[in-house]
Amino acid sequence: MSNDSQTRTERAKPETLRLASISTALTVDDIHESLKWYTDVVGFTVKDRWENEGELHGAELVAGDTHLMIGQDDWGRGRDRKKGEGFRLYFMTAQDVDELAAAIKERGGALETEPQEMPWGGRAFTLIDPSGFKITVSDRG
């Protein structure tokens, strides 16, 4: 066994958390508006829809290996609750972010910030979804 193989198999004791992926679920103001925005404007596809008696309550969206769940707010915490405060999604892509931004604008989307060079390297732009969640789309720089 090589030294690299030995290092890779040794684990801290007690073993630390190891995850294979992360998925995000957002509670949105208007499920129909958000579903349309994430699919028609941003470019996600629908993997699954969650309905109860024919009424849409949520959906699982995919883009590449990324999964995003959106669900209709039940307003249990009030209709004036602000969404997206202190929270931002970062979508990393190998695609050209300038081309992605242009395509989003062509499909009717608005950018909060245009593609720009980032201090950590690479390029990124920002969107705000219909419920107020901020999204930064960045290349791997």
C-alpha positions in Angstrom: 0.0 0.0 0.0 1.4 3.4 -1.0 1.8 6.2 1.5 -1.0 8.1 -0.2 -3.4 5.2 0.1 -2.6 4.8 3.8 -3.3 8.5 4.4 -6.6 8.4 2.5 -8.0 5.5 4.5 -6.9 6.8 7.9 -9.8 8.6 9.6 -9.9 10.9 12.6 -11.3 9.3 15.7 -14.0 9.9 16.4 -14.7 9.9 12.8 -15.9 13.3 11.4 -19.0 13.9 9.3 -18.6 12.8 5.7 -21.3 13.7 3.2 -21.8 12.7 -0.4 -23.9 15.7 -1.5 -26.1 18.5 -0.3 -29.6 19.5 -1.4 -31.4 22.7 -0.6 -35.1 23.2 0.0 -36.6 26.7 -0.3 -40.0 27.7 1.0 -41.4 30.0 -1.7 -44.2 32.6 -1.8 -45.8 31.3 -5.0 -44.9 27.8 -6.1 -46.2 28.3 -9.6 -44.2 31.5 -10.2 -41.1 30.0 -8.7 -41.4 26.8 -10.6 -41.7 28.7 -13.9 -38.8 31.0 -13.0 -36.4 28.1 -12.0 -37.3 26.1 -15.1 -38.1 28.6 -17.9 -35.7 31.4 -16.9 -32.8 29.7 -15.0 -32.8 26.3 -16.8 -33.6 23.7 -14.2 -35.7 20.7 -15.1 -38.4 19.1 -13.0 -37.5 15.7 -11.5 -40.6 15.4 -9.3 -43.8 17.3 -8.5 -45.6 17.0 -5.1 -49.3 17.4 -5.4 -52.2 16.8 -3.0 -55.6 16.5 -4.5 -54.4 18.0 -7.7 -52.8 21.1 -6.0 -49.1 21.6 -6.5 -47.2 22.0 -3.2 -43.6 21.5 -4.2 -41.1 20.2 -6.7 -37.7 18.7 -6.9 -35.6 20.4 -9.6 -32.3 19.3 -11.1 -29.5 20.9 -13.0 -26.5 18.6 -13.6 -25.8 16.9 -10.3 -27.5 19.6 -8.3 -30.9 19.1 -6.7 -33.1 22.0 -5.5 -36.4 21.5 -3.8 -39.0 24.3 -3.7 -42.2 24.2 -1.6 -45.2 26.4 -1.2 -45.1 28.5 2.0 -48.1 27.6 4.2 -47.9 31.1 5.8 -47.8 29.6 9.3 -45.3 32.2 10.3 -47.1 35.1 8.6 -47.2 36.5 5.1 -44.8 39.4 5.9 -41.9 37.1 6.7 -38.9 38.1 4.5 -37.2 35.2 2.7 -33.5 35.0 1.8 -32.2 37.1 4.7 -28.7 36.1 5.5 -28.8 33.2 3.0 -27.3 32.8 -0.4 -27.1 29.9 -2.8 -23.9 29.4 -4.8 -24.2 27.5 -8.0 -20.8 26.4 -9.4 -20.6 25.5 -13.1 -18.0 24.5 -15.7 -20.1 26.5 -18.2 -19.3 30.0 -19.5 -21.1 32.3 -17.0 -21.3 35.1 -19.5 -23.3 32.9 -21.8 -25.5 31.6 -19.0 -26.2 35.2 -17.9 -27.1 36.2 -21.5 -29.4 33.2 -21.9 -31.2 34.0 -18.6 -31.7 37.6 -19.7 -33.0 36.4 -23.2 -35.5 34.2 -21.3 -36.8 37.2 -19.4 -34.7 37.0 -16.3 -33.1 40.0 -14.5 -29.6 39.9 -13.0 -28.9 41.6 -9.8 -25.2 41.9 -10.9 -23.7 41.3 -14.3 -20.9 38.7 -14.8 -17.7 40.1 -13.2 -14.3 38.9 -12.1 -14.3 37.8 -8.5 -11.6 38.5 -5.9 -11.1 34.7 -5.4 -10.8 34.2 -9.2 -13.3 33.2 -11.8 -16.4 35.0 -12.9 -19.8 35.2 -11.3 -23.2 36.9 -11.5 -26.1 37.2 -9.1 -29.9 36.6 -9.4 -32.7 37.1 -7.0 -35.5 34.5 -7.2 -39.2 35.6 -7.0 -39.3 35.0 -3.3 -36.1 37.0 -2.6 -33.5 34.2 -2.3 -30.1 35.4 -3.7 -28.2 33.1 -6.0 -24.6 33.5 -7.2 -23.7 31.6 -10.4 -19.9 31.2 -10.6 -17.4 29.3 -12.8 -14.8 27.2 -11.0 -12.2 30.0 -11.5 
